[in-house]
Every structure is written in structure tokens, then in C-alpha cells.
């Protein structure tokens, strides 16, 4: 890992209009994950807590490998599938996260997701969504059957097509991105993105101060817009002291450093 590398982070969560909070999170270097449970208080809340718990032993490491992330997702999925839940109420959870990795001695972000929780990167004033939603509405957009504008009003926009524990296969995606000296990473449940546009998110990430101030501001803004769902936000800053002049490539410029979709699935296998 390069010298002068440091991380600062902040976390905020709120129940919103829901009766309970089915979101869970872990925020401790080098791993930051958010899980959004499905199935109600007696299923979704338990499922999200289980998969996040599996990442706990990564705390304090200098860096992690892609296999570390996949192993913990698979272990969490196995535990979730073993839960006893009320009839008709299966347990499952989304998961999105970013972890610190290394490649050739240089720092990299390892970004993982399964479901419709998201990871964004803000760098040089530009916000980019790293992850791709595993959802019915995203599949319709990809197929050209819905426009992004039409998707906002789609009645099944919260239906996910992949989740941890709720499906027979565990099919996460992983991206590897060079870590820029002033990167700000955002991990969030869909309670944030369901209320705020990317433009609003970008503005708050840019103007709200420290990672904790930024996380608090994002959650407050989501609640002000209605707060219809649980909302959880983790904001992570990279503080580089040795490479301030390095240009950070955009996500579209680093295809050789990513392992999205089928390529990572074939590497990691399925449960």
C-alpha cells in the first residue's frame, strides 16, 4: 500500500416512514458495506445483519482481496437460507460495499454489489455510479423498454432480480478502480436514491464538509423528501499525501481494471 494513504468515513441511518429499520452496515477500514433486508422485521432485518456480520473479521486489515468479499457474501447467503421465517415471508438482503485493495503496490477500490443498493465515486467534481442495479426496472431500461424518466414511475421499480439468500445462486459483481488521492466514495441503500437525484447527491457530497457531515446531510435530505424507506449512507474519503497530482481515470476509462457481471461470476463461481 502506498505511503501517506489514509481513510476518513462517516455513517448515518434512519428508519424513515417504515416501522423498523431493515438496513445494516459496517464501516471500519478497510471495508464499508450496506445491506438492505427484505421480508419484514422478522426476516429482512435479520438477513441484513447476518451478511454484514460476516465482514466483521476484515476490520483492521491493511487491504483485502476480491475473494475475501465473495467468501463472506456466500457464507452470509448460506446462513440466511437456513433461517426459519413465517410462511410466505422469505428472508433476503441486498449488499453494496467498497473495500481497500492493492494491485502492484498501488491502492485500489474493490466495489461489490448484489441487488439495488449502490456505490458511487465522486472525483474531481464528477459523480459516477459504479454499481449496476440488479432490478426489474434496470433490466427493462437495459432492454430499451423503459427510459430512465419512465422508470421513476414504474410500479415495480423496487423489485430486485438478485439478492443475498433470496435466490439459489449468489451472483455479485465486482469492480476494481484505482484509488484517487481525493476520492469520495458513497455506499447507500435505495432509501437514498429513491428520494434524491444524482445531481442532488453530487451537490451534497461536494458541499457538505467532512464524511460524517456529508452522510448526515444526505440522510436529512432524503427524509425531507419524504423518507418513504429506510435510508443508510456511508461516505468514505481517501486522503493521499503522496500523489496529489495524479489524474484519476473515470469508470469508463478503467475497463481493464474491472470485473463486472459474468467475468467475476465465472471467477468466483456460484453457491
PAMAR-725463 format. One record per residue (C-alpha): residue in one letter; residue number from 1; y, z, x. Coordinates in Angstrom, 1 decimal. Each point is the difference from the previous one (the first is absolute). Layout:
<drenmis>
<drenmi><res>A</res><n>NUM</n><north>Y</north><up>Z</up><east>X</east></drenmi>
...
</drenmis>
This chain:
<drenmis>
<drenmi><res>X</res><n>1</n><north>0.0</north><up>0.0</up><east>0.0</east></drenmi>
<drenmi><res>X</res><n>2</n><north>3.4</north><up>-0.9</up><east>1.3</east></drenmi>
<drenmi><res>X</res><n>3</n><north>2.2</north><up>2.7</up><east>1.4</east></drenmi>
<drenmi><res>X</res><n>4</n><north>2.9</north><up>1.3</up><east>-2.1</east></drenmi>
<drenmi><res>X</res><n>5</n><north>-1.8</north><up>-0.7</up><east>-3.2</east></drenmi>
<drenmi><res>X</res><n>6</n><north>0.6</north><up>2.5</up><east>-2.8</east></drenmi>
<drenmi><res>X</res><n>7</n><north>-0.4</north><up>0.2</up><east>-3.8</east></drenmi>
<drenmi><res>X</res><n>8</n><north>2.1</north><up>1.7</up><east>-2.7</east></drenmi>
<drenmi><res>X</res><n>9</n><north>-1.0</north><up>0.1</up><east>-3.6</east></drenmi>
<drenmi><res>X</res><n>10</n><north>0.8</north><up>1.4</up><east>-3.4</east></drenmi>
<drenmi><res>X</res><n>11</n><north>-1.9</north><up>0.3</up><east>-3.3</east></drenmi>
<drenmi><res>X</res><n>12</n><north>1.0</north><up>0.4</up><east>-3.7</east></drenmi>
<drenmi><res>X</res><n>13</n><north>-2.1</north><up>0.0</up><east>-3.1</east></drenmi>
<drenmi><res>X</res><n>14</n><north>0.7</north><up>0.6</up><east>-3.7</east></drenmi>
<drenmi><res>X</res><n>15</n><north>-2.1</north><up>0.1</up><east>-3.2</east></drenmi>
<drenmi><res>X</res><n>16</n><north>2.5</north><up>-2.0</up><east>-2.0</east></drenmi>
<drenmi><res>X</res><n>17</n><north>-0.8</north><up>-0.3</up><east>-3.8</east></drenmi>
<drenmi><res>X</res><n>18</n><north>-3.7</north><up>0.6</up><east>0.6</east></drenmi>
<drenmi><res>X</res><n>19</n><north>-1.6</north><up>3.3</up><east>-0.9</east></drenmi>
<drenmi><res>X</res><n>20</n><north>-1.4</north><up>0.4</up><east>3.5</east></drenmi>
<drenmi><res>X</res><n>21</n><north>0.3</north><up>-1.6</up><east>3.5</east></drenmi>
<drenmi><res>X</res><n>22</n><north>-3.1</north><up>-2.1</up><east>0.9</east></drenmi>
<drenmi><res>X</res><n>23</n><north>1.6</north><up>-1.1</up><east>3.3</east></drenmi>
<drenmi><res>X</res><n>24</n><north>-1.1</north><up>1.5</up><east>3.3</east></drenmi>
<drenmi><res>X</res><n>25</n><north>1.4</north><up>-0.6</up><east>3.5</east></drenmi>
<drenmi><res>X</res><n>26</n><north>-0.5</north><up>0.8</up><east>3.7</east></drenmi>
<drenmi><res>X</res><n>27</n><north>3.0</north><up>-0.2</up><east>2.4</east></drenmi>
<drenmi><res>X</res><n>28</n><north>-0.7</north><up>1.1</up><east>3.5</east></drenmi>
<drenmi><res>X</res><n>29</n><north>0.1</north><up>-2.1</up><east>3.2</east></drenmi>
<drenmi><res>X</res><n>30</n><north>-1.8</north><up>-2.3</up><east>0.5</east></drenmi>
<drenmi><res>X</res><n>31</n><north>-1.0</north><up>-0.7</up><east>-3.6</east></drenmi>
<drenmi><res>X</res><n>32</n><north>2.0</north><up>-0.2</up><east>-3.2</east></drenmi>
<drenmi><res>X</res><n>33</n><north>-1.9</north><up>-0.8</up><east>-3.3</east></drenmi>
<drenmi><res>X</res><n>34</n><north>0.8</north><up>0.0</up><east>-3.7</east></drenmi>
<drenmi><res>X</res><n>35</n><north>-2.7</north><up>-0.1</up><east>-2.7</east></drenmi>
<drenmi><res>X</res><n>36</n><north>0.6</north><up>-0.5</up><east>-3.8</east></drenmi>
<drenmi><res>X</res><n>37</n><north>-2.9</north><up>1.3</up><east>-2.0</east></drenmi>
<drenmi><res>X</res><n>38</n><north>-1.4</north><up>-1.5</up><east>-3.2</east></drenmi>
<drenmi><res>X</res><n>39</n><north>-1.9</north><up>1.7</up><east>-2.8</east></drenmi>
<drenmi><res>X</res><n>40</n><north>2.2</north><up>2.9</up><east>-1.0</east></drenmi>
<drenmi><res>X</res><n>41</n><north>0.5</north><up>3.5</up><east>1.3</east></drenmi>
<drenmi><res>X</res><n>42</n><north>-3.8</north><up>0.7</up><east>0.2</east></drenmi>
<drenmi><res>X</res><n>43</n><north>-0.8</north><up>-3.2</up><east>1.8</east></drenmi>
<drenmi><res>X</res><n>44</n><north>2.9</north><up>-1.9</up><east>1.5</east></drenmi>
<drenmi><res>X</res><n>45</n><north>1.7</north><up>3.1</up><east>1.5</east></drenmi>
<drenmi><res>X</res><n>46</n><north>-3.3</north><up>1.0</up><east>1.6</east></drenmi>
<drenmi><res>X</res><n>47</n><north>-0.8</north><up>-3.5</up><east>1.3</east></drenmi>
<drenmi><res>X</res><n>48</n><north>3.4</north><up>-0.4</up><east>1.7</east></drenmi>
<drenmi><res>X</res><n>49</n><north>-0.3</north><up>3.4</up><east>1.6</east></drenmi>
<drenmi><res>X</res><n>50</n><north>-3.5</north><up>-0.8</up><east>1.3</east></drenmi>
<drenmi><res>X</res><n>51</n><north>0.9</north><up>-3.2</up><east>1.7</east></drenmi>
<drenmi><res>X</res><n>52</n><north>3.1</north><up>1.5</up><east>1.6</east></drenmi>
<drenmi><res>X</res><n>53</n><north>-2.0</north><up>3.0</up><east>1.2</east></drenmi>
<drenmi><res>X</res><n>54</n><north>-2.3</north><up>-2.4</up><east>2.0</east></drenmi>
<drenmi><res>X</res><n>55</n><north>2.9</north><up>-0.9</up><east>2.2</east></drenmi>
<drenmi><res>X</res><n>56</n><north>0.8</north><up>3.6</up><east>0.9</east></drenmi>
<drenmi><res>X</res><n>57</n><north>-2.0</north><up>-0.1</up><east>3.3</east></drenmi>
<drenmi><res>X</res><n>58</n><north>2.3</north><up>-2.8</up><east>1.3</east></drenmi>
<drenmi><res>X</res><n>59</n><north>2.9</north><up>2.4</up><east>0.3</east></drenmi>
<drenmi><res>X</res><n>60</n><north>1.3</north><up>0.5</up><east>3.5</east></drenmi>
<drenmi><res>X</res><n>61</n><north>-1.7</north><up>-3.0</up><east>1.6</east></drenmi>
<drenmi><res>X</res><n>62</n><north>2.0</north><up>-2.2</up><east>2.4</east></drenmi>
<drenmi><res>X</res><n>63</n><north>-1.0</north><up>-3.1</up><east>-2.0</east></drenmi>
<drenmi><res>X</res><n>64</n><north>-2.8</north><up>-1.2</up><east>-2.3</east></drenmi>
<drenmi><res>X</res><n>65</n><north>-2.1</north><up>-3.1</up><east>-0.3</east></drenmi>
<drenmi><res>X</res><n>66</n><north>-0.6</north><up>-2.3</up><east>-3.0</east></drenmi>
<drenmi><res>X</res><n>67</n><north>-3.6</north><up>1.3</up><east>-0.3</east></drenmi>
<drenmi><res>X</res><n>68</n><north>1.4</north><up>3.6</up><east>-0.3</east></drenmi>
<drenmi><res>X</res><n>69</n><north>1.9</north><up>-1.0</up><east>-3.2</east></drenmi>
<drenmi><res>X</res><n>70</n><north>-2.9</north><up>-1.9</up><east>-1.5</east></drenmi>
<drenmi><res>X</res><n>71</n><north>-2.5</north><up>2.7</up><east>0.6</east></drenmi>
<drenmi><res>X</res><n>72</n><north>2.1</north><up>2.6</up><east>-1.8</east></drenmi>
<drenmi><res>X</res><n>73</n><north>0.6</north><up>-2.3</up><east>-2.9</east></drenmi>
<drenmi><res>X</res><n>74</n><north>-3.8</north><up>-0.6</up><east>-0.3</east></drenmi>
<drenmi><res>X</res><n>75</n><north>-0.8</north><up>3.7</up><east>0.2</east></drenmi>
<drenmi><res>X</res><n>76</n><north>2.5</north><up>0.8</up><east>-2.6</east></drenmi>
<drenmi><res>X</res><n>77</n><north>-1.4</north><up>-2.7</up><east>-2.3</east></drenmi>
<drenmi><res>X</res><n>78</n><north>-3.5</north><up>1.4</up><east>0.3</east></drenmi>
<drenmi><res>X</res><n>79</n><north>1.3</north><up>3.5</up><east>-0.9</east></drenmi>
<drenmi><res>X</res><n>80</n><north>2.0</north><up>-1.4</up><east>-3.0</east></drenmi>
<drenmi><res>X</res><n>81</n><north>-3.0</north><up>-1.9</up><east>-1.4</east></drenmi>
<drenmi><res>X</res><n>82</n><north>-2.0</north><up>3.3</up><east>0.1</east></drenmi>
<drenmi><res>X</res><n>83</n><north>2.5</north><up>1.8</up><east>-2.2</east></drenmi>
<drenmi><res>X</res><n>84</n><north>-1.0</north><up>1.0</up><east>-3.5</east></drenmi>
<drenmi><res>X</res><n>85</n><north>2.6</north><up>-1.1</up><east>-2.5</east></drenmi>
<drenmi><res>X</res><n>86</n><north>0.3</north><up>0.1</up><east>-3.8</east></drenmi>
<drenmi><res>X</res><n>87</n><north>-1.6</north><up>-3.0</up><east>-1.8</east></drenmi>
<drenmi><res>X</res><n>88</n><north>2.2</north><up>-3.1</up><east>0.2</east></drenmi>
<drenmi><res>X</res><n>89</n><north>2.2</north><up>1.5</up><east>2.7</east></drenmi>
<drenmi><res>X</res><n>90</n><north>-1.0</north><up>-1.2</up><east>3.4</east></drenmi>
<drenmi><res>X</res><n>91</n><north>1.8</north><up>1.2</up><east>3.1</east></drenmi>
<drenmi><res>X</res><n>92</n><north>1.7</north><up>-2.3</up><east>2.5</east></drenmi>
<drenmi><res>X</res><n>93</n><north>3.1</north><up>-0.3</up><east>2.1</east></drenmi>
<drenmi><res>X</res><n>94</n><north>2.2</north><up>-2.5</up><east>1.8</east></drenmi>
<drenmi><res>X</res><n>95</n><north>0.9</north><up>0.6</up><east>3.6</east></drenmi>
<drenmi><res>X</res><n>96</n><north>2.7</north><up>-1.3</up><east>2.3</east></drenmi>
<drenmi><res>X</res><n>97</n><north>0.9</north><up>1.2</up><east>3.4</east></drenmi>
<drenmi><res>X</res><n>98</n><north>1.4</north><up>-0.6</up><east>3.5</east></drenmi>
<drenmi><res>X</res><n>99</n><north>-1.4</north><up>1.4</up><east>3.2</east></drenmi>
<drenmi><res>X</res><n>100</n><north>1.0</north><up>-0.2</up><east>3.6</east></drenmi>
<drenmi><res>X</res><n>101</n><north>-2.3</north><up>-2.2</up><east>2.1</east></drenmi>
<drenmi><res>X</res><n>102</n><north>0.1</north><up>-1.6</up><east>3.4</east></drenmi>
<drenmi><res>X</res><n>103</n><north>-0.7</north><up>-3.4</up><east>1.4</east></drenmi>
<drenmi><res>X</res><n>104</n><north>0.2</north><up>-0.8</up><east>3.7</east></drenmi>
<drenmi><res>X</res><n>105</n><north>1.9</north><up>3.2</up><east>0.4</east></drenmi>
<drenmi><res>X</res><n>106</n><north>2.7</north><up>-1.0</up><east>-2.5</east></drenmi>
<drenmi><res>X</res><n>107</n><north>0.6</north><up>1.9</up><east>-3.2</east></drenmi>
<drenmi><res>X</res><n>108</n><north>-1.2</north><up>-1.6</up><east>-3.2</east></drenmi>
<drenmi><res>X</res><n>109</n><north>0.1</north><up>0.9</up><east>-3.7</east></drenmi>
<drenmi><res>X</res><n>110</n><north>-3.3</north><up>-0.1</up><east>-1.8</east></drenmi>
<drenmi><res>X</res><n>111</n><north>0.7</north><up>-0.6</up><east>-3.6</east></drenmi>
<drenmi><res>X</res><n>112</n><north>-2.8</north><up>0.3</up><east>-2.6</east></drenmi>
<drenmi><res>X</res><n>113</n><north>-0.2</north><up>-0.3</up><east>-3.8</east></drenmi>
<drenmi><res>X</res><n>114</n><north>-2.3</north><up>-0.2</up><east>-2.9</east></drenmi>
<drenmi><res>X</res><n>115</n><north>1.6</north><up>-0.2</up><east>-3.5</east></drenmi>
<drenmi><res>X</res><n>116</n><north>3.6</north><up>-0.3</up><east>-0.8</east></drenmi>
<drenmi><res>X</res><n>117</n><north>1.6</north><up>2.8</up><east>2.0</east></drenmi>
<drenmi><res>X</res><n>118</n><north>2.1</north><up>-1.6</up><east>2.7</east></drenmi>
<drenmi><res>X</res><n>119</n><north>1.3</north><up>0.0</up><east>3.6</east></drenmi>
<drenmi><res>X</res><n>120</n><north>3.3</north><up>-1.5</up><east>0.9</east></drenmi>
<drenmi><res>X</res><n>121</n><north>1.7</north><up>-0.4</up><east>3.4</east></drenmi>
<drenmi><res>X</res><n>122</n><north>3.8</north><up>0.0</up><east>0.4</east></drenmi>
<drenmi><res>X</res><n>123</n><north>1.1</north><up>-1.4</up><east>3.4</east></drenmi>
<drenmi><res>X</res><n>124</n><north>3.4</north><up>-1.4</up><east>1.1</east></drenmi>
<drenmi><res>X</res><n>125</n><north>1.4</north><up>0.3</up><east>-3.5</east></drenmi>
<drenmi><res>X</res><n>126</n><north>-2.9</north><up>-1.9</up><east>-1.7</east></drenmi>
<drenmi><res>X</res><n>127</n><north>-2.6</north><up>1.5</up><east>-2.4</east></drenmi>
<drenmi><res>X</res><n>128</n><north>-3.4</north><up>-1.7</up><east>0.0</east></drenmi>
<drenmi><res>X</res><n>129</n><north>-3.0</north><up>1.0</up><east>-2.2</east></drenmi>
<drenmi><res>X</res><n>130</n><north>-3.0</north><up>0.1</up><east>2.3</east></drenmi>
<drenmi><res>X</res><n>131</n><north>-2.7</north><up>0.6</up><east>-2.5</east></drenmi>
<drenmi><res>X</res><n>132</n><north>-1.2</north><up>-2.2</up><east>-2.7</east></drenmi>
<drenmi><res>X</res><n>133</n><north>-0.7</north><up>1.6</up><east>-3.4</east></drenmi>
<drenmi><res>X</res><n>134</n><north>-3.6</north><up>-0.1</up><east>-1.2</east></drenmi>
<drenmi><res>X</res><n>135</n><north>0.9</north><up>-0.3</up><east>-3.7</east></drenmi>
<drenmi><res>X</res><n>136</n><north>-0.5</north><up>-2.3</up><east>-3.0</east></drenmi>
<drenmi><res>X</res><n>137</n><north>3.6</north><up>-1.0</up><east>0.0</east></drenmi>
<drenmi><res>X</res><n>138</n><north>0.1</north><up>-0.9</up><east>3.7</east></drenmi>
<drenmi><res>X</res><n>139</n><north>-3.1</north><up>-2.2</up><east>-0.5</east></drenmi>
<drenmi><res>X</res><n>140</n><north>1.8</north><up>-1.8</up><east>-2.8</east></drenmi>
<drenmi><res>X</res><n>141</n><north>3.1</north><up>-0.5</up><east>2.2</east></drenmi>
<drenmi><res>X</res><n>142</n><north>-2.2</north><up>-1.3</up><east>2.8</east></drenmi>
<drenmi><res>X</res><n>143</n><north>-1.7</north><up>-2.4</up><east>-2.4</east></drenmi>
<drenmi><res>X</res><n>144</n><north>3.4</north><up>-1.3</up><east>-1.2</east></drenmi>
<drenmi><res>X</res><n>145</n><north>-0.6</north><up>1.3</up><east>-3.5</east></drenmi>
<drenmi><res>X</res><n>146</n><north>2.9</north><up>2.5</up><east>0.1</east></drenmi>
<drenmi><res>X</res><n>147</n><north>3.3</north><up>0.0</up><east>1.7</east></drenmi>
<drenmi><res>X</res><n>148</n><north>1.2</north><up>3.3</up><east>1.7</east></drenmi>
<drenmi><res>X</res><n>149</n><north>2.6</north><up>0.2</up><east>-2.8</east></drenmi>
<drenmi><res>X</res><n>150</n><north>-2.6</north><up>-0.4</up><east>-2.7</east></drenmi>
<drenmi><res>X</res><n>151</n><north>-2.2</north><up>2.6</up><east>1.7</east></drenmi>
<drenmi><res>X</res><n>152</n><north>2.6</north><up>2.7</up><east>-0.7</east></drenmi>
<drenmi><res>X</res><n>153</n><north>-0.8</north><up>-0.2</up><east>-3.7</east></drenmi>
<drenmi><res>X</res><n>154</n><north>-3.7</north><up>-0.6</up><east>0.3</east></drenmi>
<drenmi><res>X</res><n>155</n><north>-1.9</north><up>2.6</up><east>-2.1</east></drenmi>
<drenmi><res>X</res><n>156</n><north>-2.8</north><up>0.6</up><east>2.5</east></drenmi>
<drenmi><res>X</res><n>157</n><north>2.1</north><up>0.1</up><east>3.1</east></drenmi>
<drenmi><res>X</res><n>158</n><north>-1.5</north><up>3.3</up><east>1.1</east></drenmi>
<drenmi><res>X</res><n>159</n><north>-3.6</north><up>-1.1</up><east>-0.2</east></drenmi>
<drenmi><res>X</res><n>160</n><north>-1.4</north><up>0.0</up><east>3.5</east></drenmi>
<drenmi><res>X</res><n>161</n><north>-2.8</north><up>-2.2</up><east>1.3</east></drenmi>
<drenmi><res>X</res><n>162</n><north>-1.0</north><up>2.2</up><east>2.9</east></drenmi>
<drenmi><res>X</res><n>163</n><north>-0.2</north><up>3.7</up><east>0.4</east></drenmi>
<drenmi><res>X</res><n>164</n><north>-1.7</north><up>2.7</up><east>2.0</east></drenmi>
<drenmi><res>X</res><n>165</n><north>-3.0</north><up>1.3</up><east>-1.9</east></drenmi>
<drenmi><res>X</res><n>166</n><north>0.5</north><up>-1.9</up><east>-3.2</east></drenmi>
<drenmi><res>X</res><n>167</n><north>-1.8</north><up>-3.2</up><east>1.1</east></drenmi>
<drenmi><res>X</res><n>168</n><north>-3.4</north><up>-0.5</up><east>1.7</east></drenmi>
<drenmi><res>X</res><n>169</n><north>1.7</north><up>-1.5</up><east>3.1</east></drenmi>
<drenmi><res>X</res><n>170</n><north>2.6</north><up>1.4</up><east>2.2</east></drenmi>
<drenmi><res>X</res><n>171</n><north>2.3</north><up>-2.9</up><east>1.0</east></drenmi>
<drenmi><res>X</res><n>172</n><north>3.1</north><up>1.1</up><east>1.8</east></drenmi>
<drenmi><res>X</res><n>173</n><north>2.4</north><up>-2.2</up><east>1.9</east></drenmi>
<drenmi><res>X</res><n>174</n><north>1.4</north><up>0.7</up><east>3.4</east></drenmi>
<drenmi><res>X</res><n>175</n><north>3.1</north><up>-1.3</up><east>1.9</east></drenmi>
<drenmi><res>X</res><n>176</n><north>0.9</north><up>0.6</up><east>3.6</east></drenmi>
<drenmi><res>X</res><n>177</n><north>3.7</north><up>-0.2</up><east>0.7</east></drenmi>
<drenmi><res>X</res><n>178</n><north>1.9</north><up>0.5</up><east>3.3</east></drenmi>
<drenmi><res>X</res><n>179</n><north>2.0</north><up>3.2</up><east>-0.4</east></drenmi>
<drenmi><res>X</res><n>180</n><north>3.7</north><up>-0.7</up><east>0.5</east></drenmi>
<drenmi><res>X</res><n>181</n><north>2.4</north><up>2.6</up><east>1.5</east></drenmi>
<drenmi><res>X</res><n>182</n><north>1.9</north><up>0.5</up><east>-3.2</east></drenmi>
<drenmi><res>X</res><n>183</n><north>-2.7</north><up>-0.6</up><east>-2.6</east></drenmi>
<drenmi><res>X</res><n>184</n><north>0.1</north><up>2.0</up><east>-3.3</east></drenmi>
<drenmi><res>X</res><n>185</n><north>-3.3</north><up>-0.1</up><east>-1.8</east></drenmi>
<drenmi><res>X</res><n>186</n><north>-0.3</north><up>0.8</up><east>-3.7</east></drenmi>
<drenmi><res>X</res><n>187</n><north>-3.3</north><up>1.0</up><east>-1.7</east></drenmi>
<drenmi><res>X</res><n>188</n><north>0.2</north><up>0.5</up><east>-3.8</east></drenmi>
<drenmi><res>X</res><n>189</n><north>-1.8</north><up>0.2</up><east>-3.3</east></drenmi>
<drenmi><res>X</res><n>190</n><north>0.8</north><up>-2.5</up><east>-2.7</east></drenmi>
<drenmi><res>X</res><n>191</n><north>2.1</north><up>2.7</up><east>-1.7</east></drenmi>
<drenmi><res>X</res><n>192</n><north>2.7</north><up>-1.1</up><east>2.4</east></drenmi>
<drenmi><res>X</res><n>193</n><north>-0.4</north><up>-3.8</up><east>-0.2</east></drenmi>
<drenmi><res>X</res><n>194</n><north>-0.4</north><up>0.1</up><east>-3.7</east></drenmi>
<drenmi><res>X</res><n>195</n><north>3.5</north><up>1.4</up><east>-0.4</east></drenmi>
<drenmi><res>X</res><n>196</n><north>2.0</north><up>-1.4</up><east>3.0</east></drenmi>
<drenmi><res>X</res><n>197</n><north>0.5</north><up>-3.6</up><east>1.2</east></drenmi>
<drenmi><res>X</res><n>198</n><north>-0.6</north><up>-0.9</up><east>3.6</east></drenmi>
<drenmi><res>X</res><n>199</n><north>3.8</north><up>-0.4</up><east>0.4</east></drenmi>
<drenmi><res>X</res><n>200</n><north>0.7</north><up>3.5</up><east>-1.1</east></drenmi>
<drenmi><res>X</res><n>201</n><north>-2.8</north><up>1.4</up><east>2.2</east></drenmi>
<drenmi><res>X</res><n>202</n><north>1.4</north><up>-1.9</up><east>3.0</east></drenmi>
<drenmi><res>X</res><n>203</n><north>3.5</north><up>1.3</up><east>-0.7</east></drenmi>
<drenmi><res>X</res><n>204</n><north>-1.2</north><up>3.7</up><east>-0.2</east></drenmi>
<drenmi><res>X</res><n>205</n><north>-2.1</north><up>-0.3</up><east>3.1</east></drenmi>
<drenmi><res>X</res><n>206</n><north>3.0</north><up>-1.4</up><east>1.9</east></drenmi>
<drenmi><res>X</res><n>207</n><north>2.6</north><up>2.4</up><east>-1.2</east></drenmi>
<drenmi><res>X</res><n>208</n><north>-1.6</north><up>3.4</up><east>-0.9</east></drenmi>
<drenmi><res>X</res><n>209</n><north>-0.2</north><up>1.5</up><east>3.5</east></drenmi>
<drenmi><res>X</res><n>210</n><north>-3.1</north><up>1.8</up><east>1.4</east></drenmi>
<drenmi><res>X</res><n>211</n><north>-3.6</north><up>-0.8</up><east>-1.1</east></drenmi>
<drenmi><res>X</res><n>212</n><north>0.1</north><up>3.2</up><east>-2.2</east></drenmi>
<drenmi><res>X</res><n>213</n><north>3.3</north><up>-0.9</up><east>-1.5</east></drenmi>
<drenmi><res>X</res><n>214</n><north>-1.2</north><up>-3.5</up><east>-0.6</east></drenmi>
<drenmi><res>X</res><n>215</n><north>-3.2</north><up>1.2</up><east>-1.7</east></drenmi>
<drenmi><res>X</res><n>216</n><north>2.0</north><up>2.4</up><east>-2.2</east></drenmi>
<drenmi><res>X</res><n>217</n><north>2.5</north><up>-2.8</up><east>-0.9</east></drenmi>
<drenmi><res>X</res><n>218</n><north>-2.8</north><up>-2.4</up><east>-1.0</east></drenmi>
<drenmi><res>X</res><n>219</n><north>-1.7</north><up>2.5</up><east>-2.3</east></drenmi>
<drenmi><res>X</res><n>220</n><north>3.2</north><up>1.0</up><east>-1.6</east></drenmi>
<drenmi><res>X</res><n>221</n><north>0.9</north><up>-3.6</up><east>-0.7</east></drenmi>
<drenmi><res>X</res><n>222</n><north>-3.5</north><up>-0.7</up><east>-1.5</east></drenmi>
<drenmi><res>X</res><n>223</n><north>0.4</north><up>3.1</up><east>-2.3</east></drenmi>
<drenmi><res>X</res><n>224</n><north>3.5</north><up>-1.1</up><east>-1.0</east></drenmi>
<drenmi><res>X</res><n>225</n><north>-1.4</north><up>-3.4</up><east>-1.1</east></drenmi>
<drenmi><res>X</res><n>226</n><north>-2.5</north><up>1.7</up><east>-2.3</east></drenmi>
<drenmi><res>X</res><n>227</n><north>-2.6</north><up>1.5</up><east>2.2</east></drenmi>
<drenmi><res>X</res><n>228</n><north>-2.8</north><up>-1.2</up><east>-2.2</east></drenmi>
<drenmi><res>X</res><n>229</n><north>-2.7</north><up>0.6</up><east>2.5</east></drenmi>
<drenmi><res>X</res><n>230</n><north>-0.8</north><up>2.4</up><east>2.9</east></drenmi>
<drenmi><res>X</res><n>231</n><north>2.0</north><up>-1.1</up><east>3.0</east></drenmi>
<drenmi><res>X</res><n>232</n><north>-0.8</north><up>0.8</up><east>3.7</east></drenmi>
<drenmi><res>X</res><n>233</n><north>1.9</north><up>-1.3</up><east>3.0</east></drenmi>
<drenmi><res>X</res><n>234</n><north>-0.7</north><up>0.4</up><east>3.7</east></drenmi>
<drenmi><res>X</res><n>235</n><north>2.7</north><up>-1.3</up><east>2.5</east></drenmi>
<drenmi><res>X</res><n>236</n><north>-0.9</north><up>-0.3</up><east>3.7</east></drenmi>
<drenmi><res>X</res><n>237</n><north>2.5</north><up>-0.9</up><east>2.7</east></drenmi>
<drenmi><res>X</res><n>238</n><north>-1.0</north><up>-1.2</up><east>3.5</east></drenmi>
<drenmi><res>X</res><n>239</n><north>2.4</north><up>1.2</up><east>2.7</east></drenmi>
<drenmi><res>X</res><n>240</n><north>-0.5</north><up>-2.0</up><east>3.1</east></drenmi>
<drenmi><res>X</res><n>241</n><north>2.0</north><up>0.9</up><east>3.1</east></drenmi>
<drenmi><res>X</res><n>242</n><north>-1.4</north><up>-2.6</up><east>2.4</east></drenmi>
<drenmi><res>X</res><n>243</n><north>0.3</north><up>-3.3</up><east>-1.9</east></drenmi>
<drenmi><res>X</res><n>244</n><north>3.1</north><up>0.1</up><east>-2.1</east></drenmi>
<drenmi><res>X</res><n>245</n><north>0.8</north><up>-3.7</up><east>0.8</east></drenmi>
<drenmi><res>X</res><n>246</n><north>-3.4</north><up>-1.3</up><east>-1.1</east></drenmi>
<drenmi><res>X</res><n>247</n><north>0.1</north><up>-2.5</up><east>-2.9</east></drenmi>
<drenmi><res>X</res><n>248</n><north>-2.4</north><up>1.0</up><east>-2.8</east></drenmi>
<drenmi><res>X</res><n>249</n><north>-1.9</north><up>-3.0</up><east>-1.5</east></drenmi>
<drenmi><res>X</res><n>250</n><north>-0.1</north><up>-0.3</up><east>-3.7</east></drenmi>
<drenmi><res>X</res><n>251</n><north>-3.3</north><up>0.4</up><east>-1.8</east></drenmi>
<drenmi><res>X</res><n>252</n><north>-0.3</north><up>-3.8</up><east>-0.4</east></drenmi>
<drenmi><res>X</res><n>253</n><north>0.4</north><up>-0.4</up><east>3.8</east></drenmi>
<drenmi><res>X</res><n>254</n><north>-3.0</north><up>2.2</up><east>0.9</east></drenmi>
<drenmi><res>X</res><n>255</n><north>-2.9</north><up>-1.7</up><east>-1.7</east></drenmi>
<drenmi><res>X</res><n>256</n><north>-2.1</north><up>0.4</up><east>3.2</east></drenmi>
<drenmi><res>X</res><n>257</n><north>0.5</north><up>3.7</up><east>-0.2</east></drenmi>
<drenmi><res>X</res><n>258</n><north>-1.2</north><up>0.5</up><east>-3.5</east></drenmi>
<drenmi><res>X</res><n>259</n><north>-3.3</north><up>0.4</up><east>-1.7</east></drenmi>
<drenmi><res>X</res><n>260</n><north>0.6</north><up>-0.6</up><east>-3.7</east></drenmi>
<drenmi><res>X</res><n>261</n><north>-2.5</north><up>-0.5</up><east>-2.7</east></drenmi>
<drenmi><res>X</res><n>262</n><north>-3.3</north><up>-1.7</up><east>0.8</east></drenmi>
<drenmi><res>X</res><n>263</n><north>0.3</north><up>0.3</up><east>3.8</east></drenmi>
<drenmi><res>X</res><n>264</n><north>0.2</north><up>3.7</up><east>0.0</east></drenmi>
<drenmi><res>X</res><n>265</n><north>-2.6</north><up>0.3</up><east>-2.7</east></drenmi>
<drenmi><res>X</res><n>266</n><north>-2.5</north><up>-1.9</up><east>2.1</east></drenmi>
<drenmi><res>X</res><n>267</n><north>0.8</north><up>2.1</up><east>3.0</east></drenmi>
<drenmi><res>X</res><n>268</n><north>-0.3</north><up>3.3</up><east>-1.9</east></drenmi>
<drenmi><res>X</res><n>269</n><north>-2.8</north><up>-0.9</up><east>-2.4</east></drenmi>
<drenmi><res>X</res><n>270</n><north>-0.2</north><up>1.5</up><east>-3.5</east></drenmi>
<drenmi><res>X</res><n>271</n><north>-1.6</north><up>3.1</up><east>-1.4</east></drenmi>
</drenmis>
